Amino acid sequence: MYTIFDYVEYYRHLDTADAPWNVMDCLLCSVLAYVPAASFEDEKDIDEFISYSEAYSENMENGLVTQVYELLTLIKGSIRYGNMRVSNFINLRSDKTQFGAVTFRVGKNVTVSYKGTDYALIGWIENMRGAYQYPTATHSLAISYLDNVSLYPDDVLYVCGHSKGGNLAMAACMEAASSLFDRIKKIYNFDGPGFRKDEYDQVKFALMAEKLTTIVPTDSVVGVP
């Protein structure tokens, strides 16, 4: 079975003119949101981002973070991601919530990626709140983050996330103003949980679902329908 590592290895020498930006690139961005680094607002090129991330490489919280650094090594020096710009990286943990997000730009393709739950207890508590509350504090942060993304007139916008991040991506797009929502090309939910019936029954969910692709692996626990 092919993996994200196989994809990056195979396509790293092809730019987006030869192989258009797609779901696998958004999966890569969803994984990179787990870099265990401090927040920053300024824009970094990919080499700067990799160097910045490597300074935090000892913060190996789980197996997924190990894969993050393996992927960073793979994309370093690549043609496909060589012009990538990374900005508005947020890695927040407080007594109320755990939240992460980052924006990637490759040419006209802008990908907003939301981080899933890390090892912090508050992150799991916030997940449980999603079973009876909407929006949660994390949802509100995700909505605000997307609303503040800087776009140029011809940008193509993708919104994605893994696990809780996939749920945040959906919530942010559901609540986006129509002028922003119209600019979103695709929404990718990688093994993320859903919502209460109250949200599923609303028109804004139906509109969001028209742009949504949900990918649930065979061994999923979180994203099982």
C-alpha positions in Angstrom: 0.0 0.0 0.0 1.3 3.4 -1.0 1.8 6.0 1.8 2.3 9.8 2.0 6.0 9.1 2.1 5.8 7.3 -1.3 3.8 10.2 -2.7 6.3 12.8 -1.6 9.3 10.8 -2.8 7.7 10.2 -6.2 6.4 13.7 -6.8 9.0 15.8 -5.1 10.7 16.5 -8.5 7.5 17.6 -10.2 6.1 21.1 -9.8 2.4 21.9 -9.7 2.3 22.7 -13.4 3.2 19.1 -14.1 1.1 17.5 -11.4 -1.6 19.8 -9.9 -2.0 20.4 -6.2 -4.2 17.6 -4.8 -5.5 15.7 -1.9 -2.1 14.2 -1.1 -0.4 17.6 -0.9 -3.2 18.6 1.5 -2.5 15.4 3.6 1.1 16.5 3.8 0.1 19.9 5.0 -2.2 18.3 7.6 0.7 16.3 9.0 3.1 19.2 9.0 0.6 21.1 11.3 1.9 18.8 14.0 5.4 20.3 14.1 5.9 20.8 17.9 7.3 24.4 17.5 6.4 27.7 19.0 3.9 29.9 17.2 5.0 32.5 14.7 3.2 35.0 12.4 5.8 36.0 9.8 6.2 34.2 6.5 9.0 31.7 6.2 10.3 30.0 3.1 10.5 26.2 3.3 14.1 26.1 4.3 13.6 28.6 7.0 10.6 26.6 8.3 12.5 23.3 8.3 15.4 24.9 10.2 13.0 26.5 12.6 11.2 23.2 13.1 14.4 21.3 13.7 15.2 23.4 16.7 12.2 21.7 18.4 12.9 18.2 17.2 13.5 16.9 20.7 9.8 17.5 21.5 8.8 14.1 20.2 5.3 13.8 21.8 4.1 10.8 19.7 4.8 8.7 16.7 3.1 11.1 14.3 5.6 13.8 15.3 8.4 11.5 14.3 6.8 11.2 10.9 6.6 15.0 10.6 10.3 15.3 10.7 10.8 12.4 8.3 8.5 14.3 5.8 10.4 17.5 6.4 13.6 15.7 5.4 11.9 14.4 2.3 10.6 17.8 1.0 13.9 19.6 1.7 15.5 20.5 -1.6 12.5 19.4 -3.6 11.1 21.1 -6.7 7.5 20.7 -5.8 7.8 22.3 -2.3 10.8 24.4 -3.0 8.8 27.6 -3.3 6.5 26.8 -0.4 5.9 29.7 2.1 4.7 29.0 5.6 2.9 31.6 7.8 0.6 32.2 10.7 1.8 29.0 12.5 -0.2 28.6 15.8 0.6 26.0 18.4 -1.6 26.9 21.4 -2.2 25.2 24.7 -4.0 26.7 27.6 -6.3 25.6 30.5 -9.2 26.0 28.1 -8.1 24.5 24.8 -5.4 23.0 22.6 -5.3 24.4 19.1 -3.0 24.5 16.1 -3.1 25.8 12.6 -0.8 26.9 9.8 -1.0 28.4 6.3 1.0 27.0 3.4 1.4 28.8 0.0 2.7 27.2 -3.1 2.2 29.6 -6.1 -1.5 30.4 -6.2 -2.4 27.4 -4.0 -3.1 28.3 -0.4 -3.7 25.5 2.1 -5.0 26.2 5.6 -4.2 23.2 7.8 -5.6 22.5 11.3 -3.7 20.4 13.8 -5.4 17.5 15.6 -5.2 16.6 19.2 -1.7 16.2 20.8 -0.9 14.5 24.0 -2.3 17.3 26.2 -5.2 16.4 28.4 -7.0 19.6 27.7 -7.1 18.6 24.0 -9.0 15.5 24.8 -11.3 17.3 27.2 -12.1 19.7 24.4 -12.9 16.8 22.1 -15.4 15.5 24.5 -17.1 18.9 24.6 -17.8 18.5 20.9 -20.3 15.8 21.7 -22.6 18.2 23.4 -21.4 21.7 22.5 -21.0 23.8 19.3 -19.0 25.8 18.8 -16.4 24.9 21.4 -13.5 27.2 22.2 -11.3 25.4 19.6 -14.0 25.7 16.9 -14.1 29.5 17.6 -10.4 29.7 17.2 -10.5 27.7 13.9 -13.3 29.9 12.5 -11.4 33.1 13.4 -8.2 31.7 11.9 -9.7 31.0 8.5 -11.5 34.4 8.5 -8.1 36.1 8.8 -6.2 34.3 6.0 -4.6 36.7 3.6 -5.6 36.0 -0.1 -4.8 37.5 -3.5 -7.6 37.7 -6.1 -6.5 34.6 -8.0 -5.6 32.4 -5.1 -7.0 28.9 -4.9 -7.9 28.0 -1.3 -7.9 24.5 0.3 -8.8 23.8 3.9 -7.8 20.5 5.6 -6.9 18.8 8.8 -6.3 15.4 10.4 -8.4 14.0 13.3 -9.7 16.9 15.3 -8.1 19.1 12.7 -10.5 17.7 10.1 -13.5 18.6 12.3 -12.0 22.1 12.8 -11.6 22.5 9.0 -15.3 21.6 8.5 -16.5 24.0 11.2 -14.4 26.9 9.9 -15.8 26.4 6.4 -19.3 26.1 7.6 -19.1 29.4 9.4 -17.1 31.3 6.7 -18.7 34.3 5.1 -20.0 33.6 1.7 -17.4 35.8 0.0 -14.7 33.6 1.6 -16.5 30.3 1.3 -16.9 30.8 -2.5 -13.1 30.9 -2.8 -12.6 27.5 -1.2 -12.0 24.8 -3.8 -11.8 21.7 -1.6 -12.2 20.8 2.1 -10.4 17.6 3.2 -11.2 15.9 6.5 -8.6 13.2 7.2 -10.1 10.8 9.8 -11.9 13.6 11.7 -15.0 13.3 13.9 -18.3 14.8 12.9 -20.9 17.0 14.6 -24.1 16.8 16.6 -27.3 16.2 14.6 -28.1 19.9 15.1 -25.2 20.8 12.9 -25.8 18.1 10.3 -29.4 19.3 9.8 -28.4 22.9 8.9 -28.1 24.3 5.4 -24.6 25.5 6.1 -23.4 21.9 6.6 -25.1 20.8 3.4 -23.3 23.6 1.5 -20.0 22.8 3.1 -20.4 19.1 2.3 -20.6 19.9 -1.4 -16.9 20.8 -1.2 -15.9 18.1 1.3 -14.0 14.9 0.9 -13.7 12.8 4.0 -11.1 10.1 4.1 -11.4 7.4 6.7 -8.7 4.7 6.9 -9.7 1.0 7.5 -8.4 1.0 11.0 -10.0 4.3 12.0 -11.4 4.9 15.5 -12.0 8.7 15.5 -13.5 9.2 12.0 -15.8 6.2 11.9 -19.2 7.4 10.5 
